[in-house]
Amino acid sequence: MNDTTQASATMRAISQDALGGPEVLKSVDVSRPAPGLGQILVRVHATSVNPVDLMNRATGVFSGGKPPFVLGYDVSGTVAAVGPGVTVHRVGDEVFGMLPFPHGLGSYAEYVVAPARPFVRKPEGLDHARAAALPMAGLTAWQALVETAGIGAGSRVLVNGAAGGVGHLAIQIAKAHGAYVVAVAAAANAGFVRGLGADEVIDYTTTALSEATSDLDVVLESVGGEYPVQAVQVLKPGGILVSTLPPSLAAAASAAAERGVRPAGLFVEADRLGMRELAALAADGRITPHIGATFALEDVAKAQANKPGAGKTVLLVN
C-alpha cells in the first residue's frame, strides 16, 4: 500500500526548463510521487543514458509536452511503496525495468512511479548499475531479433552499431539463440564485439557492407543514413531489415520491395515478458550489460556529453 509519509516528502530530480544542450539540465527538489492504481514507487539506485534521452532534452520529440520535465526511462531500484491492486511486487523487492515509451519518462530522479507489471525482480548476481543498463537497450534488441525477426539456430544476423548499447546486447541475444552474427563496429571495438560472441567483424570505417557479407537473414540497423539501403543489398530474398530508426527506412523502401526484403521499423515497448526473458539470460550469464562509464546523478550533463567507446553510460542515484 501507499506510504503517505514518503508521498509527502521531497526528492532530488534532474529537470530542465528549456530545450537545448546538456547545460539545460539541473538538479532540483520536487515532491516525491505516490503510486496509484497498478503502480509501484521505486527508489532508484541507478538509471542509464539512452540516445532518446538526448533527443528529448534537445527537441522534446518524445517528452509528451514542453519543459519542465525529467528525462530517463531505465530503472533499477527497490520498491518503496505499492499502489492499489498490485500483487506482483512487495515493498523491499529489488526490481528493474523500463518506464513506458514514449511519454513515461522520469527516471533521472531518486524515486519514480512506474506501472507494476513491466517491472521484474532483479537477478541477485546483477548489480543495480548493470541492471539499469539493460531494460531499454535489451528490450529493443529482444523485440527486434526474437519477436520481430524470429531468429533461431543458424540464422545469419548482422548487427550495425554493434559496440553500442543496443548492439552489444543484440550480439549476446542472437548468440543465445544460436545465430551466426556479423558485427559492424570500428576497428578499435573489434576485440570487444568478438568477445561478446560475434563470428565476423566489419570495420565500417574502411569497408562497405556489400564488400564484406551477403545472404543474411536479418539486419538490425540502429545508425541510419545510408545503412538501410546498404542493408537491403546484403539480405537474401525473404530477409528482414529491422530498424530502430523507422523514418530512415523510407530511403530503402523501393529497393526492399525489389529484393523481396521486409523493412520493419521498431519503437521499443515496456514489456513484462521481454524483461523476464532478459532477466533469465542475465541470471544465467548468457548476457552481460557492459558499462562504458558511470556518473553520479548530479553529473548528468557530463554523462550526456560523454561518448563511451562501447556499452552504456550509467547514472548512479542512491
N, C-alpha and C positions, 0 to 999 in steps of 0.2 A: 504494500500500500504506500501511498504518498507520505513523505516526511515533510510536514509543514514547516518545521524548523529550517530544514535545508532549502525549501522553496522560497523562504523569505530572505535568505542570505544573499550575498553578492559573490561574484566570481570574476576572475580575470578573463578577458577575451581579446582577440585581435580583430579590430574593426577598421573600417575606412569610411570617410565622409565624402570621398570623391573617387572617381575612376582615374587610373594613372599607373605609374611605376611603383616599385617596391616601397618608395618613400611615403606613399599614402597610408601604409599600414601602421597602426598604432595600438598600444596596449591600453585598454580601458576597463573600468569596473562597471559591471552590469548586473542586473538582478538574475539570480540563479533560477532557472526554469523548473517547473513541476511537470511530471509526466501525466498525460491524460489517458483516455481510454485506449488500451492496447499499446501503450508506450512504456519505455523504461528511461530512467535518468541514469546516465553513465558518467562516472568520474573518469575523465580522460587521462590516461597515463602517457599516451603517445598518439600522434597523428602523422600524416605524411604529406609531402608536396607532390601534386599531380599537375600535368600541363594545363588541365582545365581550370585549376586554381588561378594560374597566371592569366588565363583568358578572362575569367570572371573579374579579377582585380582590374584589368586594363579596360575591359569593354562592357562588363556586366551581362554578357551574352546569355549565360545560364543562371544568373543570380535570382531571377524572378522579380526584379524590381531595382529601383535606384538605390544608391547608398543612403544611409549606412547599412552594411551587412557584414556578417562574419563568414569567412571562407572555410573551406575544408569539408571533405567527405569521409575520409578514412578515420576509424576509431578503434583503439584498443584500450580497454579500461575495466573498471569494476562497477557493477550495478549498485547504485546508491539508493534507488527507490523504484518501485514499480507502480504502474497505473492500474485502474480497474480492468479486470478481465485478463490480466497477464498470468499465464500459467507455465510458460516455458523457461522463465528466469526467476531467480530469487535475489534478494539483496545480498551482496557479497560475492556473487558469481563473477568470475573473470571472463569477459566476453570480447569479441571483436566482430567488426562488420563495417558496412558502408551505409551512409545516410542516403536517402532516396535521391536519385539523379533525375532531373537537373536541379530542382528547386529546394532540395532538402539540406543544403549545405549548412555548416556551422560548427565544425569540429575543431577549429582553432580557438579552443576555449578550455577552461578547467572542467566544465560539465556540459553535457549536451543531452537533449531529449531525442530519442530515436524510436521508430517502430520496433516492437519487441521481436517479431518473427524473423526479420532479415539478419538478426544477430545470433551468433552461436558461441558455444563455450570455447575459450582459447585453449589449445593444447598445452599441457604442462611444460613440455620441452621447448616451447616457442615463447621467447620473451616479448614484452609489450612493444619494443621497438620494431622487431621483425614482424610481429603480428600486425602492426599498424601499416607496414609496407605492403601488405598482401591484398586487402579487400578489393579496392577499385581496379588495380592493375591485374590482379589474379582473376577476378570475375570477368574482366574484359577478355583476357586470354582464354579462359574456360568457355565463355559463351561463344567466342569466335571459333575456336578449334573443335570443341567437343559438341556443343549444342547446335551450332550453325553448320559447320563443315562436316561433322560426323567422323572425325579422324579415327583410325584404328590401326591395328598391326599392319605394317607395310606401307602406310600412307606416306607419300613423298610431300613434305611440308617445307615451305620457305617462310622464314620469319625475317621481315625487314625491321630495322631498328632493334636488332637482336640483343644489344647490350643494355637497352633502356629498361624502364620499369615494367612495361607490358612484355617486351621482347624476352627478357631474361627468364621470366616466369613461363612464357609461352614455350620456350625450348624445353623446359623441365616437364611441363604438362604434356607436350607432344611425345617426349621420350617415355613418360609414364604410360602412355597409350600405345607404345610400340612403333611409333612413327620414325621415319628417316628424316632428319632435319638438316636443312641448308640454312645457315645463319648469315645474314648480311650485316657487317659491322666494320668499323675501322680496324686497320691492322693492329693498332695498339690494344684493341679489345679481343683479338683473335684467341689468345690463350684463355681469356675469361669465358668466352662462349663455348669453346671446346671443352672446358672444364665442366660446363653445365650439361654436356652431352651432345653438342652439335656435331654432326657427322662431316659436314663440309662448312667452310667459311669463305664468303666472298667479300673482298675488300672493296667497298663501294667507292672509295676514292680513286681507284685505278681500273676497276673492271665493271663493265655493264652486265646486267643480269643475263641478257641473251647470249653473252660470250662465255658464260660460266656454267649455265644449267639449262635444263629443259624437261619436258614431260612430267611436270609437277601436278599433284592432285589439288593442293591447297597453297595459297599465298595469304599470309597475314600481313597486311600493309598498314603502317601507322605513321608514315612520313609525308605522303602526299607528293605534290609536284609532278614530275614526270613518271614516278614509280608505278602508278596504276596502269598506265599504258604499257610500260615495260613488263609488268607482271602478267598481263594478258598474253604476251608473246611467249612466256615460258610455261604457261599452264597447258595441259593437254585438253582436248575437247571433253566437255563434261566436268572440267575442273571448276573450282570456286575461288574467287578473289574476295576476301573479307577485309574491309577497310574500317578502321576506327575513325576515319575522317570521311563520312559519307558524301559530302559535296565534291570531294576530289574524284569520285567515280564517274562523274559526268563526262570527263575527257576520254574515258576508256569505254564508254557505252557501245559505240558502233563497232570497235574492234572486238569487244567481248561477244557481241551478237554474231559477228562473222566467224569467230572461232568456236562458238558453242560453249563459252565460258559464262558462268553465273557470277555477276557482281553483287555483293551483299554489303550494305552499309550498316554498321553496328553502333548503337549507343548503349552503353552498359546499363544494366538494371540491378538494383539491390535485390538479392535473391537468397533465400534460406537454403535451398537445395544446393546451389553452387557453393555457398560458403561451407556447408557441411562436407562437400567433396574436397574442397581446398584444405579444410582443417584436417581431414583424414590423411591427405597426401603429405601435409606438413608434419603431422604426428608420426608418420612412417618414415620421415626423412627423404621422401621422394621429391619434394620441392622445398627449397630454402630461399626465402627472400634475401636478396643481397642489399646491404645498406652502404651506399656510396658516401654519405655524410650525415651527421647528426647535428642539430642545433637546438638550443633552448627556445621555448615558445616566443620569448621576447625578442629573439634574434631572427624572427621570421623574414624580415626584409633581406637579411644576408642569405638566408636559406633559399629564398626565391631567386636571388641573383646568382646563386651557386649553380654550376653545371657539373654534376658528378660524372666521372668518366664512365661509370657503369652503375646499374641498380637504381635505388630510390634514395631520396633525401627525406629524413625523418625528423619530426619535431618532438622533443621530449617535454612533456607538460608537467606532470607531478607524480 
